[in-house]
Amino acid sequence: MDTPTNVTIKGILGILMSNIDEEKKKRVISLGMGDPTAYSCFTTTHVVQDTVVENLESQKFNGYAPTVGLPQTRKAISEYLSMNLPYQLSPDDVYITAGCTQAIEVAISILAKPNANILVPKPGFPIYELCAAFRNVEIRHFDLLPDKGWEVDLEAVDALTDENTVAIVIINPGNPCGNVYSYQHLKKIAETAKKHKILVIADEVYGHLAFGENPFVPMGVFGSMVPVLTLGSLSKRWLVPGWRLGWFVTTDPNGFFKNTKNVQRLKKYFDICGGPATFIQAAVPRILEDTKEVFFTRTLGILKQTSDICLKKIKEIPCLSCPQKPQGAMAMMAKLNVSLLKDISDDIDFCFKLAKEESVILLPGLTVGLKDWVRITFAAEPSSLEEALDRVKSFYQRHSYQQKVQIDL
Ligand SMILES: *Cc1c(COP(=O)(O)O)cnc(C)c1O
């Protein structure tokens, strides 16, 4: 495995935070973690909160829910997802999970068998590696291509796949790259998966969070060609990651994956899962139905604005470059040119010194599989983002060879 499975994003961010020099008395700005709720411009909408409060006060939802989730919740999610599909999902296709994280865990556990391997993107989301390590599933990385909109290197997928490959993971809209794949590219991915007779695990936790050229197309659109396991949650689109409401969905209208044996295994697996609180599950039908379009439009507007700020500011920092304008999700990757810096050895060193000197947290690219890149979360208050990147700029100026040359002149 070429990414560190012993370091999680939360782990490395903790170390970076502890490295901050308190004496500097600079306000800490974290662009490291994907939790937008740290910023007041990313608050959820009233109807979402009110529904949960009403459910709680009704005292009707203090008991256990069925392990696969409340029937009305499964039905609401099946209808929500079917709106963007050429066929209708059944409530039985939907299993309620504790966030998308647990949906990932379910997917990998269900597919685990001796010698199995799963293809995951690089850069990617380290939870996949971590889950696979616990389940003794081998991980094989295919590259996302920075100069091609972070599209999947399909030739690499062909080369990596063998008879023990069970699935390919596609994160769209993408974390950490901010990619939103075109219909055509998703179709090619589906064709490749079909050719190799493997499943697609579609991580759509950022579903509909697309603010660029390409509209969001769910992988399930190709579910008749290749079985898709669709993973999602309320966390990102509704800005409630702490509520732990997610879903695992068999988007498989032809029943390639959904045979009796797999469905029974899934149901049994859910007996040991323990999903989200019943009163939160019960709120889902109204949340999906009553959230006003303006709430989504507003979030997308802010993300568009903040991603533009990032691009603009990065252009002013010579050691950073961004090959691809983000089109969705909440983070982007910037390439770090350490050869312009006189005393920085790599991305980890850069992020540590930046935290210490400027109280700004960026995530070292190595934690998502790319050395000498950094991940910047742009789901932040515009003013904080500007200030943070201005500090990165002065950090660059202090550490660059350029400055020395200028002084000598
Ligand atoms: C945030 C995130 C998750 C986890 O979602 P939760 O609902 O908070 O568990 C999964 N996959 C990706 C790519 C994410 O960015």
The ligand as a Tripos MOL2 file, in Angstrom:
@<TRIPOS>MOLECULE
LIG
   15    15     1     0     0
SMALL
NO_CHARGES

@<TRIPOS>ATOM
      1 C1        -17.2340   13.4620    3.8350 C.3       1 LIG1
      2 C2        -17.0250   12.2850    2.9790 C.ar      1 LIG1
      3 C3        -17.5350   11.0210    3.3400 C.ar      1 LIG1
      4 C4        -18.1620   10.7670    4.6690 C.3       1 LIG1
      5 O1        -19.4310   11.2750    4.7530 O.3       1 LIG1
      6 P1        -20.2300   11.2590    6.1430 P.3       1 LIG1
      7 O2        -21.6500   11.3130    5.7480 O.co2     1 LIG1
      8 O3        -19.7940   12.4590    6.9050 O.co2     1 LIG1
      9 O4        -19.8740   10.0040    6.8620 O.co2     1 LIG1
     10 C5        -17.3910    9.9760    2.4400 C.ar      1 LIG1
     11 N1        -16.7550   10.1320    1.2700 N.ar      1 LIG1
     12 C6        -16.2080   11.3110    0.9120 C.ar      1 LIG1
     13 C7        -15.4980   11.4180   -0.3920 C.3       1 LIG1
     14 C8        -16.3190   12.4200    1.7640 C.ar      1 LIG1
     15 O5        -15.7480   13.5870    1.4270 O.3       1 LIG1
@<TRIPOS>BOND
     1     1     2 1
     2     2     3 ar
     3     2    14 ar
     4     3     4 1
     5     3    10 ar
     6     4     5 1
     7     5     6 1
     8     6     7 2
     9     6     8 1
    10     6     9 1
    11    10    11 ar
    12    11    12 ar
    13    12    13 1
    14    12    14 ar
    15    14    15 1
@<TRIPOS>SUBSTRUCTURE
     1 LIG1         1 GROUP 0 **** ****
